[in-house]
Amino acid sequence: MHQNVECFWMTPPTLLEIAITGAFSYTGKYLAPLLLARGHKVLTLTNHPDSSNPLIHQIRVAPYRFDEPEKLAASLAGCDVLVNTYWVRFPHGAMTFERAVENTRTLINAAKSAGVRRIVHVSIANASLDSPLAYYSGKARLEEAVRNSGLSFAILRPTVIFGREDILINNIAWFVRRFPFFAVPGDGRYGIQPIFVGDMAALLADAAERTDDYAIDAVGPEAYSFNDLVALIAKTIGRPARIVHAPAPVAYVATRAMGWFLRDTVLTWEEYRGLMDDLLVSRDIPAATALVAQSLGASAKSLAMWLDENRATLGVHYASEVARHF
Ligand SMILES: NC(=O)c1ccc[n+]([C@@H]2O[C@H](COP(=O)([O-])OP(=O)(O)OC[C@H]3O[C@@H](n4cnc5c(N)ncnc54)[C@H](OP(=O)(O)O)[C@@H]3O)[C@@H](O)[C@H]2O)c1
């Protein structure tokens, strides 16, 4: 459902108090300065406040407190909008997708009881209640919770968000730098349509300032096949792209083994499935695509350009999800 995606710019934007999740994590780190630059006040919910980040002196910081919903609501009091990026990439220990769904429901309810008027929610492209993949079905259930919340809403659905703190593209480069060949699961012809984290932040900031309800895929201007993506990364960092096509279970076992050495989960089986089922490309309607283009205009960052700008550092260090979040 994509409502009224062509209109409703709130001009000029009213100055708002905006709660965002994860201002010291990934997407939120780009969103917070943008909102401040536009004159808004920012509160962040996080379990990892970073005292070395200058942002800490410019925004209010509160813990997530999913187990104390009244305190969570009290933290959100006075906020006009909640921008929610909270989610987990994969289950680990006591943290499951089911827990992440419940925590997000608690957050939505806390926002509502605190008097927040609008929620901007980050989902994923091709989220579906029928999906056999718990990441995608969990995200679809939360889209439903947002729509039924009674709050004004925008739902943004990225595929892969690239930027300096990104994990997937950085780690492809890390493998390409260290190994004589790169194992691509299946034929590698499935697609990937990433968006630059700065552009994602701009779409979120615009969504926070708007008043209309809509749901759109948040994707960048280029789509690559996975083969082409690996080849582009290899070319950019000056390594040979020796792609070997392997059956998905074989590639998965290899990444499981690497994960054991790296003390990380390199890629989950669900992520293999999502990638190979072509879920990392947008199938959105033209009006929604037009809204993304209208918001970003010619300034949308191309992956090729960003890779080139970051060729010296890309994949030099492995990026670990487990170290970052668990
Ligand atoms: N990154 C991508 O390529 C990508 C692709 C498609 C969709 N998305 C969606 O975009 C949103 C933002 O992604 P992001 O990569 O920018 O996320 P992120 O900043 O790494 O994390 C977002 C928030 O979730 C919390 N969080 C993440 N993992 C957690 C865990 N295991 N346990 C507890 N809390 C956890 C973080 O907590 P702290 O503040 O305490 O760190 C942060 O507040 C997410 O909803 C994600 O599903 C991302």
PDBQT file of the ligand as one rigid body, heavy atoms in Angstrom, charges set to zero:
ROOT
HETATM    1  N1  LIG A 401      22.410  -2.122   7.344  1.00  0.00    +0.000 N 
HETATM    2  C1  LIG A 401      21.823  -2.600   6.241  1.00  0.00    +0.000 C 
HETATM    3  O1  LIG A 401      22.465  -2.878   5.214  1.00  0.00    +0.000 OA
HETATM    4  C2  LIG A 401      20.314  -2.792   6.228  1.00  0.00    +0.000 A 
HETATM    5  C3  LIG A 401      19.714  -3.402   5.129  1.00  0.00    +0.000 A 
HETATM    6  C4  LIG A 401      18.331  -3.541   5.108  1.00  0.00    +0.000 A 
HETATM    7  C5  LIG A 401      17.565  -3.100   6.172  1.00  0.00    +0.000 A 
HETATM    8  N2  LIG A 401      18.208  -2.523   7.215  1.00  0.00    +0.000 N 
HETATM    9  C6  LIG A 401      17.380  -2.062   8.340  1.00  0.00    +0.000 C 
HETATM   10  O2  LIG A 401      17.746  -0.719   8.612  1.00  0.00    +0.000 OA
HETATM   11  C7  LIG A 401      17.677  -0.476  10.010  1.00  0.00    +0.000 C 
HETATM   12  C8  LIG A 401      18.972   0.163  10.455  1.00  0.00    +0.000 C 
HETATM   13  O3  LIG A 401      20.032  -0.732  10.190  1.00  0.00    +0.000 OA
HETATM   14  P1  LIG A 401      21.472  -0.395  10.738  1.00  0.00    +0.000 P 
HETATM   15  O4  LIG A 401      22.375  -1.398  10.125  1.00  0.00    +0.000 OA
HETATM   16  O5  LIG A 401      21.747   1.029  10.558  1.00  0.00    +0.000 OA
HETATM   17  O6  LIG A 401      21.286  -0.756  12.270  1.00  0.00    +0.000 OA
HETATM   18  P2  LIG A 401      22.165  -0.360  13.519  1.00  0.00    +0.000 P 
HETATM   19  O7  LIG A 401      22.391   1.104  13.534  1.00  0.00    +0.000 OA
HETATM   20  O8  LIG A 401      23.341  -1.257  13.579  1.00  0.00    +0.000 OA
HETATM   21  O9  LIG A 401      21.169  -0.747  14.711  1.00  0.00    +0.000 OA
HETATM   22  C9  LIG A 401      19.929  -0.065  14.828  1.00  0.00    +0.000 C 
HETATM   23  C10 LIG A 401      19.484  -0.093  16.271  1.00  0.00    +0.000 C 
HETATM   24  O10 LIG A 401      19.207  -1.439  16.651  1.00  0.00    +0.000 OA
HETATM   25  C11 LIG A 401      19.969  -1.791  17.784  1.00  0.00    +0.000 C 
HETATM   26  N3  LIG A 401      20.481  -3.146  17.600  1.00  0.00    +0.000 N 
HETATM   27  C12 LIG A 401      21.058  -3.656  16.493  1.00  0.00    +0.000 A 
HETATM   28  N4  LIG A 401      21.395  -4.947  16.698  1.00  0.00    +0.000 NA
HETATM   29  C13 LIG A 401      21.036  -5.222  17.964  1.00  0.00    +0.000 A 
HETATM   30  C14 LIG A 401      21.129  -6.393  18.771  1.00  0.00    +0.000 A 
HETATM   31  N5  LIG A 401      21.637  -7.519  18.297  1.00  0.00    +0.000 N 
HETATM   32  N6  LIG A 401      20.656  -6.340  20.034  1.00  0.00    +0.000 NA
HETATM   33  C15 LIG A 401      20.118  -5.205  20.521  1.00  0.00    +0.000 A 
HETATM   34  N7  LIG A 401      19.993  -4.050  19.810  1.00  0.00    +0.000 NA
HETATM   35  C16 LIG A 401      20.444  -4.085  18.547  1.00  0.00    +0.000 A 
HETATM   36  C17 LIG A 401      21.130  -0.804  17.877  1.00  0.00    +0.000 C 
HETATM   37  O11 LIG A 401      21.433  -0.651  19.251  1.00  0.00    +0.000 OA
HETATM   38  P3  LIG A 401      22.605   0.302  19.804  1.00  0.00    +0.000 P 
HETATM   39  O12 LIG A 401      22.125   1.708  19.589  1.00  0.00    +0.000 OA
HETATM   40  O13 LIG A 401      22.666  -0.061  21.248  1.00  0.00    +0.000 OA
HETATM   41  O14 LIG A 401      23.836  -0.019  19.026  1.00  0.00    +0.000 OA
HETATM   42  C18 LIG A 401      20.554   0.439  17.231  1.00  0.00    +0.000 C 
HETATM   43  O15 LIG A 401      19.927   1.267  18.179  1.00  0.00    +0.000 OA
HETATM   44  C19 LIG A 401      17.355  -1.803  10.668  1.00  0.00    +0.000 C 
HETATM   45  O16 LIG A 401      15.996  -1.826  10.963  1.00  0.00    +0.000 OA
HETATM   46  C20 LIG A 401      17.671  -2.834   9.619  1.00  0.00    +0.000 C 
HETATM   47  O17 LIG A 401      16.843  -3.974   9.709  1.00  0.00    +0.000 OA
HETATM   48  C21 LIG A 401      19.546  -2.363   7.301  1.00  0.00    +0.000 A 
ENDROOT
TORSDOF 0
